[in-house]
Amino acid sequence: MKPDEEARLHRYELPGGWVVLVGRTDRDNEILSLKIAAPNDWWFHVRGVPGSHVILRARAGEDPDRGTLKQAAAIAAYHSKARHAGDVAVSCTRARYVGKPLGTKPGTVSIRKESIIKVRPSLPEEGSVN
């Protein structure tokens, strides 16, 4: 069985054809972050609050604009315990900088080279698929 068949994920399509994948459980988050995500994909998670791991799929030779990164961060905020908060700080890094500390529970990761994006939790208005 392929890793993406083992994980139950939310999937959203953003303007411009960018694809966002969201884990539903700790196990799904771990599979998404460590097995499904490619090294150049973008990884998001709300800082200091339980929530889903979110991946923005990279495209060869093309970087997402700031608006696309903010939309993916807003999806991460929405799929967290901070869903009803105002502005939320979301960590963002390339998936290559996400790792699993030894002996930690499913869904626990460590990240390096993060940047912070402040957004209001929201989902894309159209193009979402579950």
Secondary structure, DSSP 8 states (H G I E B T S, - for coil): --HHHHS-EEEEE-GGG-EEEEESSHHHHHHIIIIIS-TTSEEEEETTS-B--EEE--BTTB---HHHHHHHHHHHHHTBTTTTSSSEEEEEEEGGGEE--TT--TT--EE-S-EEEEE-----SS-EE-
